[in-house]
Amino acid sequence: MIHVRGLARRFQTRRATVDAVRGVDLDVAAGEIVGFLGPNGAGKTTTLRMLTTLLEPSAGSAEVAGHDLRREPAAVRRRIGYVAQGGGCSPQGRVREELVLQARLHRLDRDRARRRVDELMDRFALGDLADRTTATLSGGQRRRLDLAIGLVHDPAVLFLDEPTAALDPQSRAHVWDHVRALNADHHATVFLTTHYLDEADALCDRVLVIDHGRIVAAGTPAELKRQVSGDVVEVAGPRLAALAEIAGRLRGARDVATTADSVRFRVPRGDTALPELMRALDQASVPLTSVQVHHPTLDDVFLAVTGRSLRDDAPEATRAA
Ligand SMILES: Nc1ncnc2c1ncn2[C@@H]1O[C@H](COP(=O)(O)OP(=O)(O)OP(=O)(O)O)[C@@H](O)[C@H]1O
């Protein structure tokens, strides 16, 4: 359903050249839900905007829903739905009116537009909100409307840019239910971007991790999680360099990372690694002020596959207009 080879996009700003996407290859089969996961500024939105014909690629090729992205952009647009990060409806528009307007923009005749809008209002539980202006909707209601708008023309592929960003946990779970149901009932292909590993885990058949414009890991959520199996040990003390060196020598220790005030690393089992660590530190007379063992968090997954922490993340370039 989506086949991409060498897709790249370079932005030229007054101050810098930004290679936002640096040669991405990916394939999405019909009926798959694929998550595009990565920290801020990794290149997710830029890739999505290229695949939805909103942005011209600097290099590479792609076929989306059976049409060539560069040669047949209008045909691609007819077969895809796109829900952007901020949604796309006017704040003063009313819920039902907005849906009808979108249906008419997609050239559905009056009758078909009415039927389609009724169907979508029902599916996304928007009936009670029909006459509300979109500016008065809660975050979760607004996302349901955005999804309905993205589906008005019954697209073969739905692109979602961070569908649950800034939603409370309950609204996030509702959005996930809707996406799952779309996929199960209509065999819809869904390509979504997210910051959240739990979202990818709950929703996606497959996950692609992008960092610095390149895909750095791909697999099912279970496969990705296996890559960060084991426990994470975090130790602190006055001699961090010595701690890191000793940690690196423990059996099975991986991904030793020194932060400003601690050393973090992964081991197959925390309970067996700790006595070994204590003995080694004792022998080398390296003092320890604290030690913690925990299961890998979202941050550890990012650390393992991208080599940096989500928490330290910052946009790398100022956006031009
Ligand atoms: N119009 C633009 N001009 C210059 N640089 C840009 C432009 N759009 C994006 N960038 C840069 O390209 C890189 C990738 O941005 P992109 O928005 O694709 O990342 P992202 O993974 O979607 O991030 P986020 O999760 O924050 O939305 C960033 O360094 C960003 O600053």
The ligand as a MOL file (V3000), in Angstrom:
LIG
                    3D

  0  0  0     0  0            999 V3000
M  V30 BEGIN CTAB
M  V30 COUNTS 31 33 0 0 0
M  V30 BEGIN ATOM
M  V30 1 N 10.0190 24.2370 7.0520 0
M  V30 2 C 11.1380 23.9000 7.6750 0
M  V30 3 N 12.2630 24.6410 7.5610 0
M  V30 4 C 13.4150 24.2900 8.1800 0
M  V30 5 N 13.5510 23.2000 8.9580 0
M  V30 6 C 12.4750 22.4210 9.1180 0
M  V30 7 C 11.2140 22.7260 8.5010 0
M  V30 8 N 10.3220 21.7430 8.8480 0
M  V30 9 C 10.9920 20.8980 9.6580 0
M  V30 10 N 12.2740 21.2930 9.8160 0
M  V30 11 C 13.3270 20.6210 10.5930 0
M  V30 12 O 13.4140 19.2880 10.1500 0
M  V30 13 C 13.6510 18.4000 11.2500 0
M  V30 14 C 12.5670 17.3520 11.3020 0
M  V30 15 O 11.3250 17.9750 11.6620 0
M  V30 16 P 9.9540 17.1630 11.7680 0
M  V30 17 O 8.8680 18.1550 12.0650 0
M  V30 18 O 9.7960 16.3040 10.5880 0
M  V30 19 O 10.2210 16.2580 13.0450 0
M  V30 20 P 9.2200 15.3930 13.8860 0
M  V30 21 O 9.8730 14.0840 14.0800 0
M  V30 22 O 7.8730 15.3800 13.2600 0
M  V30 23 O 9.1760 16.2040 15.2470 0
M  V30 24 P 7.9400 16.4680 16.2470 0
M  V30 25 O 7.7600 15.1990 16.9840 0
M  V30 26 O 8.5000 17.5590 17.1100 0
M  V30 27 O 6.7590 16.8830 15.4440 0
M  V30 28 C 13.7250 19.2850 12.4810 0
M  V30 29 O 15.0860 19.5770 12.7110 0
M  V30 30 C 12.9680 20.5290 12.0770 0
M  V30 31 O 13.4010 21.6540 12.7930 0
M  V30 END ATOM
M  V30 BEGIN BOND
M  V30 1 1 1 2
M  V30 2 1 2 3
M  V30 3 2 2 7
M  V30 4 2 3 4
M  V30 5 1 4 5
M  V30 6 2 5 6
M  V30 7 1 6 7
M  V30 8 1 6 10
M  V30 9 1 7 8
M  V30 10 2 8 9
M  V30 11 1 9 10
M  V30 12 1 10 11
M  V30 13 1 11 12
M  V30 14 1 11 30
M  V30 15 1 12 13
M  V30 16 1 13 14
M  V30 17 1 13 28
M  V30 18 1 14 15
M  V30 19 1 15 16
M  V30 20 2 16 17
M  V30 21 1 16 18
M  V30 22 1 16 19
M  V30 23 1 19 20
M  V30 24 2 20 21
M  V30 25 1 20 22
M  V30 26 1 20 23
M  V30 27 1 23 24
M  V30 28 2 24 25
M  V30 29 1 24 26
M  V30 30 1 24 27
M  V30 31 1 28 29
M  V30 32 1 28 30
M  V30 33 1 30 31
M  V30 END BOND
M  V30 END CTAB
M  END
